[in-house]
Amino acid sequence: MNAPAFHPQSRKENLARLIGEPLDVLIIGGGINGAGIARDLALRACGTLRIGLIEKRYFGSGTSSRNSQLIHGGLRYLEHFDFALVKEALHERARLVKLAPGLVEPLRFVMPFETWFQRRYYGIGLWLYDLLAGSHNIAPRLNLSLAELKRIEPDLNLVGLHSAAIFSDCRVNSARLLLENLFDAARHGVIAVNYAEAAGWQRRGEILEVNIEDRLGGGESVVRAHQIVDARGPWEGGANLRLVRGSHIIVPALTDSGNAIAHFHRDGRIIFVLPWGPQNSLSLIGTTDVDHSGSPDEVSITPQEIRYLQAIARELFRDAGDLKPIAVYSSLRPLVAADGSPSAASRGHKIWKQDGVVKITGGKYTTYRSMSQEAVDLLAPDLRGRCTTHESAFTPARKPDTAEAIIQQAVDYEMAQRLADLMFVCTYWGYERSWDAEALRPLAHEMGRPLAWSDAQREQQIALVLRIAAIPAY
């Protein structure tokens, strides 16, 4: 069992440590790429480098915790002939199953077909998916007759269906895997601070000076570093990025089989219906692909997206009912800029170095580890041969048994600062039921005691959670 990564005074102490002697590397952004790079660099450096990481909000509170909760090869990318990306992702899937047991677990997907042509067309894709996975395949695909499909998934609407197939990918608690990357990095010496925003940087000879704003305590400071990693994702800005919004809805369970459903819709999108929540009592439906032109700080599902996902679910399931969401969430994918539809945009990545700053664009959550290795190779070529992340497995701390203990762990050992950190990243409680102020008050009271929140501060924390969890009228 690993020791805790942080203690109650870690944020204050780490903020002071950041502004001491110059860092070898400062990583800006605490999403999956930033956390993965921090861990890879720390493991390879073996204490020989001074490494810092800052995040403007809570670690992983943006895109990395609000995706489709899958570690997968990307079956739909085969339609765009992106074979290299799919092969890389499938091999990374296998590595993460090995390195993160309990965090990344195999999941069986049922894919219905409406026609014989679909069965042949997508059957070839599934065959190629298995082929690209090679010896790392989880389980071979299976073909199902209509009668077999009815037995396995009795809740599906079988009208108009021809047959189906089964294939396997993996599910993940994406927020927890990100946090475990970060915690492991901190145990190996990375100085991590959240709610610390980089307000810009400038070069002073051999040193880059980064202006830091403390978003909790107020005040500004300067952190000096020889190199910077810009892992801000959607917040990076610039012409290299295309921001695509992916949204999900969460509804009462549509099937009790434990299987996921993968549906290629007539518009070319693949929609997943995934088992979700305690004892798979809910279904997670997503995702959409919509270009986002607004601020990356203001990302939420639209009524049109809700209706789109509901309509597909009603087509798939016999007794779907009104499909009133109990929760929703959205995030931005920072893709490499390209023309064409959002769904067809490549999930490939680009990593380059410019004036001492390593920049990252695009990529998939599934391939974060290989992207991290590529970035570290660029940062520290002399460490290139030390790819210890291949062998270093995650050993997460034991999950507490009670809500009170979970809250205490989040505050004392995971550097959670706000109620939203607890509800949407440290746990997924915020996405597992409908919440109102009355239901949130006991949690805010419990979390507020060690953080010395006043009554007014507790109410502010509750209001923020309710704003994040709000479901628009549709």
C-alpha positions in Angstrom: 0.0 0.0 0.0 1.4 3.4 -1.0 1.7 6.2 1.5 -0.5 9.2 0.9 0.7 11.7 -1.7 -0.3 14.8 0.2 -1.1 15.9 3.8 -3.3 18.8 5.0 -0.5 21.4 4.6 0.8 20.2 1.3 -0.7 22.9 -0.9 0.7 25.7 1.2 4.1 24.1 1.5 4.3 23.2 -2.2 3.4 26.7 -3.2 6.3 28.0 -1.2 8.6 25.3 -2.6 7.7 26.3 -6.2 9.0 29.8 -5.7 12.4 28.7 -4.3 15.3 27.8 -6.5 14.6 27.3 -10.2 12.8 24.2 -11.4 14.2 22.0 -14.1 10.7 21.5 -15.5 7.4 23.2 -14.7 4.3 21.5 -16.1 1.3 23.8 -16.5 -1.9 21.8 -16.5 -3.1 19.0 -14.2 -5.1 17.0 -16.7 -4.2 13.5 -17.8 -1.3 14.7 -20.0 0.2 16.9 -17.3 -0.2 14.2 -14.7 1.2 11.5 -17.0 4.2 13.6 -18.0 4.9 14.4 -14.4 4.9 10.7 -13.4 6.9 9.6 -16.3 9.5 12.3 -15.8 9.8 11.7 -12.1 10.1 8.0 -12.4 12.8 8.3 -15.0 14.7 11.1 -13.3 14.9 9.2 -10.0 15.2 12.4 -7.9 17.8 14.1 -10.1 15.4 16.8 -11.4 13.3 19.4 -9.7 9.8 19.2 -11.2 6.7 21.2 -10.5 3.1 21.0 -11.7 0.4 23.7 -11.4 -3.3 23.5 -12.2 -5.7 26.5 -12.3 -8.6 24.5 -10.8 -8.6 21.0 -9.2 -6.6 18.3 -10.8 -8.4 16.7 -13.7 -11.5 18.9 -13.3 -11.7 19.6 -17.0 -11.7 17.3 -20.0 -9.9 14.4 -18.4 -12.5 13.5 -15.8 -15.6 14.1 -18.0 -15.0 11.9 -21.0 -16.7 8.6 -21.9 -14.9 6.7 -19.2 -13.4 4.2 -21.7 -9.9 3.0 -22.5 -10.4 1.9 -26.1 -8.8 1.6 -29.5 -11.3 3.8 -31.2 -13.3 1.5 -33.5 -14.8 4.4 -35.5 -11.4 5.7 -36.5 -11.0 2.7 -38.7 -13.6 4.3 -41.0 -11.2 7.2 -41.5 -8.3 4.8 -42.1 -6.5 6.0 -39.0 -4.9 2.5 -38.5 -1.8 3.7 -36.7 -3.8 5.6 -34.1 -6.0 2.5 -33.5 -3.1 0.2 -33.2 -1.3 2.5 -30.7 -4.4 2.9 -28.7 -5.1 -0.9 -28.6 -1.6 -1.6 -27.4 -1.9 1.1 -24.7 -5.2 -0.4 -23.7 -3.4 -3.7 -23.0 -0.6 -1.9 -21.0 -3.1 0.0 -18.8 -5.0 -3.2 -18.0 -1.7 -4.6 -16.7 -0.5 -1.4 -15.0 -3.8 -0.3 -13.4 -5.7 -3.3 -12.3 -9.0 -2.2 -10.6 -8.9 1.1 -12.4 -9.0 -0.2 -16.0 -11.2 -3.3 -16.5 -12.5 -5.2 -19.5 -16.0 -4.4 -20.7 -18.1 -6.4 -23.2 -19.9 -4.4 -25.9 -22.9 -5.5 -27.9 -23.2 -3.9 -31.4 -26.6 -4.4 -33.1 -26.9 -4.5 -36.9 -29.9 -3.5 -38.9 -29.0 -5.2 -42.1 -26.8 -8.0 -43.6 -24.6 -5.3 -45.2 -24.0 -3.7 -41.7 -23.1 -7.0 -40.3 -20.5 -7.5 -43.1 -19.3 -3.9 -43.1 -18.8 -3.6 -39.3 -17.8 -7.2 -39.1 -14.8 -6.4 -41.2 -14.0 -3.5 -38.9 -14.2 -5.7 -35.8 -12.0 -8.3 -37.5 -9.4 -5.6 -38.2 -9.8 -4.3 -34.7 -8.8 -7.8 -33.4 -6.0 -8.0 -35.9 -4.5 -4.6 -34.9 -4.7 -5.6 -31.2 -2.7 -8.8 -32.0 -1.6 -10.7 -28.9 -2.9 -7.9 -26.7 -6.5 -8.6 -27.6 -8.9 -8.9 -24.6 -11.3 -11.3 -26.2 -12.2 -12.3 -29.8 -15.3 -10.9 -31.4 -18.4 -13.0 -31.5 -21.3 -12.9 -33.9 -24.9 -13.2 -32.6 -28.1 -14.2 -34.3 -31.2 -12.3 -33.5 -32.4 -15.0 -31.1 -29.1 -14.9 -29.3 -29.2 -11.1 -29.1 -32.7 -11.3 -27.6 -31.4 -13.7 -24.9 -28.4 -11.6 -24.0 -30.1 -8.1 -24.3 -33.8 -8.6 -23.8 -34.3 -4.9 -23.3 -33.2 -3.9 -26.8 -35.7 -3.0 -29.4 -35.3 -5.9 -31.9 -37.7 -4.5 -34.5 -35.8 -3.9 -37.7 -32.6 -5.6 -36.4 -30.8 -8.3 -38.4 -28.2 -9.6 -35.9 -25.4 -8.3 -33.7 -21.8 -8.8 -32.6 -19.9 -8.7 -29.3 -16.4 -7.2 -28.9 -14.4 -6.0 -25.9 -12.8 -2.8 -24.8 -12.2 -1.4 -21.3 -14.0 0.9 -18.8 -12.1 3.3 -16.5 -12.8 5.8 -13.8 -10.9 8.4 -15.7 -10.7 10.9 -12.8 -9.3 8.3 -10.5 -6.7 7.1 -13.0 -5.6 10.7 -13.5 -5.3 11.3 -9.7 -3.3 8.1 -9.2 -0.9 9.3 -11.9 -0.5 12.6 -10.1 -0.3 11.0 -6.6 2.5 8.7 -7.8 4.3 11.7 -9.4 4.1 13.5 -6.0 5.4 10.5 -4.1 8.4 10.6 -6.5 9.1 14.3 -5.8 6.9 16.3 -8.1 5.8 19.6 -6.4 2.1 19.8 -7.3 -0.2 22.7 -6.5 -3.8 23.2 -7.6 -5.8 26.4 -7.9 -2.6 28.1 -9.1 -2.9 29.7 -12.5 -0.2 30.6 -14.9 -0.9 34.1 -16.0 1.9 34.2 -18.6 5.7 33.7 -18.8 8.7 35.5 -20.2 12.3 34.5 -20.8 15.1 35.9 -18.7 18.3 34.5 -20.2 18.4 30.8 -19.6 15.4 30.9 -17.3 11.6 31.1 -18.0 9.8 33.2 -15.4 6.1 32.2 -14.9 3.7 34.5 -13.2 1.4 32.5 -10.9 -1.9 33.6 -9.4 -3.1 31.9 -6.2 -6.8 31.4 -6.9 -7.5 30.5 -3.3 -5.4 32.6 -1.1 -4.9 35.5 -3.5 -1.6 37.1 -4.4 0.9 36.6 -7.1 4.3 35.0 -7.3 7.0 34.1 -9.9 8.1 30.6 -10.5 11.4 30.1 -12.4 12.0 27.1 -14.6 14.5 26.0 -17.2 11.8 24.3 -19.3 8.0 24.4 -19.4 5.4 21.9 -20.5 2.2 23.5 -21.7 -0.4 20.9 -21.0 -3.3 23.2 -20.6 -5.4 21.4 -23.3 -8.4 23.5 -24.3 -7.0 26.5 -22.3 -3.8 26.7 -24.4 -5.6 28.5 -27.3 -4.0 29.2 -30.6 -4.6 28.2 -34.2 -3.3 24.7 -33.7 -6.4 23.7 -31.7 -9.9 22.7 -32.6 -12.2 22.5 -29.6 -14.9 19.9 -29.9 -17.5 19.4 -27.2 -18.5 16.0 -26.1 -21.6 15.6 -23.9 -23.2 12.8 -22.0 -26.5 12.1 -20.1 -27.0 9.8 -17.2 -30.4 8.0 -16.8 -31.8 5.1 -14.8 -30.3 1.8 -16.1 -31.6 0.8 -19.6 -30.3 -2.7 -19.3 -29.3 -5.0 -16.4 -27.1 -7.2 -18.4 -23.8 -5.5 -17.4 -22.9 -5.1 -21.1 -22.3 -1.9 -22.9 -24.1 -1.1 -26.2 -22.2 0.4 -29.1 -24.4 1.8 -31.8 -23.3 3.2 -35.1 -25.9 5.9 -35.8 -27.1 6.8 -39.3 -25.2 10.2 -39.0 -21.9 8.3 -38.7 -21.4 8.8 -35.0 -20.9 5.9 -32.6 -23.0 6.2 -29.4 -22.3 4.2 -26.3 -24.7 3.2 -23.6 -22.5 2.2 -20.6 -23.3 0.6 -17.3 -22.7 3.3 -14.7 -23.1 4.2 -11.0 -23.4 1.9 -7.9 -24.1 -1.7 -8.9 -24.6 -0.5 -12.5 -27.9 1.1 -11.5 -27.5 3.8 -14.1 -26.7 4.2 -17.8 -24.2 6.7 -19.2 -25.1 7.7 -22.8 -22.7 9.6 -25.1 -21.0 11.2 -26.7 -21.8 14.1 -29.0 -19.3 15.9 -31.2 -20.0 19.6 -31.6 -17.6 22.4 -32.4 -17.2 24.8 -29.5 -16.5 28.5 -30.1 -17.0 29.8 -26.6 -14.7 30.0 -23.6 -13.3 26.7 -22.3 -14.4 27.8 -18.9 -18.0 27.7 -19.9 -18.8 24.3 -21.3 -22.2 22.6 -20.8 -24.6 20.4 -22.6 -27.3 22.0 -24.9 -31.0 21.1 -25.1 -30.3 19.9 -28.6 -27.6 17.5 -27.4 -29.9 16.1 -24.7 -32.7 15.5 -27.2 -30.2 13.9 -29.7 -29.0 11.3 -27.1 -32.5 10.7 -25.8 -33.8 10.0 -29.4 -31.1 7.4 -30.0 -31.7 5.7 -26.7 -35.4 5.5 -27.5 -34.6 3.8 -30.8 -32.4 1.3 -29.1 -34.5 0.3 -26.1 -38.1 -1.0 -26.0 -39.1 0.6 -22.7 -36.9 3.6 -22.6 -39.7 5.9 -21.3 -39.1 9.6 -21.1 -35.4 9.2 -20.4 -35.3 12.2 -18.0 -31.6 12.7 -17.1 -30.6 12.6 -13.5 -27.2 14.1 -14.4 -25.3 15.5 -17.4 -21.8 16.5 -18.2 -19.7 18.0 -21.0 -16.1 18.6 -21.8 -13.9 19.8 -24.6 -11.5 17.8 -26.7 -8.5 19.8 -27.8 -8.0 18.3 -31.2 -5.4 19.1 -33.9 -7.0 21.8 -36.1 -8.4 20.4 -39.3 -11.3 20.8 -41.7 -14.3 18.5 -41.9 -16.9 17.3 -39.4 -16.0 17.1 -35.6 -16.6 13.4 -35.6 -14.1 12.9 -38.5 -11.4 15.1 -36.9 -8.3 13.1 -36.1 -7.5 12.1 -32.5 -3.9 12.0 -33.4 -1.5 14.3 -31.5 1.3 16.7 -32.1 4.1 17.3 -29.6 6.9 19.9 -30.3 9.4 22.1 -28.5 9.6 25.9 -29.0 11.9 28.2 -27.1 12.1 25.9 -24.1 8.4 25.2 -24.0 7.1 21.7 -24.9 3.6 21.9 -26.4 1.0 19.2 -26.8 -2.0 19.2 -29.1 -4.6 16.5 -29.7 -4.5 12.9 -28.7 -6.7 10.5 -26.8 -7.1 9.8 -23.1 -6.2 6.1 -23.9 -2.8 7.1 -25.4 -1.8 9.5 -22.6 1.0 7.2 -21.4 2.7 7.0 -24.8 2.2 10.7 -25.3 3.9 11.3 -22.0 6.9 9.2 -23.0 7.2 11.2 -26.2 7.1 14.5 -24.3 9.7 13.4 -21.7 12.0 12.2 -24.5 11.8 15.7 -25.9 12.3 17.3 -22.5 15.2 15.2 -21.3 16.8 13.2 -24.1 19.4 11.8 -21.7 16.6 9.9 -19.9 15.3 8.4 -23.1 16.3 4.8 -22.3 14.6 4.8 -18.9 11.0 4.0 -19.8 10.1 2.7 -16.3 6.4 3.5 -16.8 6.2 0.3 -18.8 6.7 -1.7 -15.6 5.6 0.5 -12.8 2.0 -0.5 -11.8 -0.4 1.7 -9.9 -1.2 0.6 -6.4 -4.2 2.8 -5.3 -4.9 3.4 -1.7 -7.7 1.4 -0.1 -11.1 3.1 -0.8 -12.7 4.2 2.5 -15.9 2.5 3.6 -18.0 5.6 4.6 -18.9 9.0 3.1 -17.2 10.7 6.1 -13.9 8.8 5.5 -14.0 9.5 1.8 -14.4 13.2 2.5 -11.6 13.1 5.0 -9.3 11.3 2.5 -10.1 13.9 -0.2 -9.3 16.9 2.1 -6.3 15.5 4.0 -4.6 13.4 1.3 -5.9 14.4 -2.1 -5.6 18.2 -1.8 -9.4 18.8 -2.5 -10.3 22.4 -1.8 -13.9 22.8 -2.9 -17.0 20.7 -2.6 -17.0 20.4 -6.4 -13.6 18.7 -6.3 -15.1 16.0 -4.1 -18.4 15.6 -6.0 -17.0 15.5 -9.6 -13.4 14.3 -9.4 -12.4 12.6 -6.1 -15.7 10.8 -6.5 -18.4 10.8 -9.1 -21.2 11.4 -6.6 -22.3 14.4 -8.5 -23.2 12.2 -11.5 -24.8 9.4 -9.6 -28.1 11.1 -8.5 -30.0 14.3 -8.6 -28.9 16.8 -6.0 -30.5 19.8 -4.3 -29.1 22.2 -1.6 -30.7 20.2 1.2 -29.0 17.0 0.2 -25.6 18.7 -0.3 -25.5 20.5 3.1 -24.3 17.5 5.2 -21.5 16.9 2.7 -20.6 20.6 2.7 -20.7 20.6 6.5 -18.4 17.5 6.8 -15.9 18.9 4.2 -16.1 22.4 5.6 -15.0 21.5 9.1 -11.3 20.8 8.4 -11.2 23.6 5.8 -12.8 26.1 8.3 -15.6 27.2 6.0 -18.1 29.7 7.4 -21.8 29.3 6.8 -21.6 31.6 3.9 -18.7 29.7 2.3 -20.6 26.4 2.7 -23.5 27.9 0.8 -21.2 29.2 -1.9 -19.8 25.7 -2.3 -23.2 24.2 -2.6 -24.3 26.8 -5.1 -21.2 26.0 -7.3 -22.0 22.3 -7.3 -25.6 23.0 -8.3 -24.5 25.2 -11.1 -22.1 22.6 -12.4 -24.8 19.9 -12.1 -27.6 22.0 -13.7 -29.6 20.3 -16.4 -30.9 22.8 -19.0 -34.6 22.7 -20.0 -35.0 20.6 -23.1 
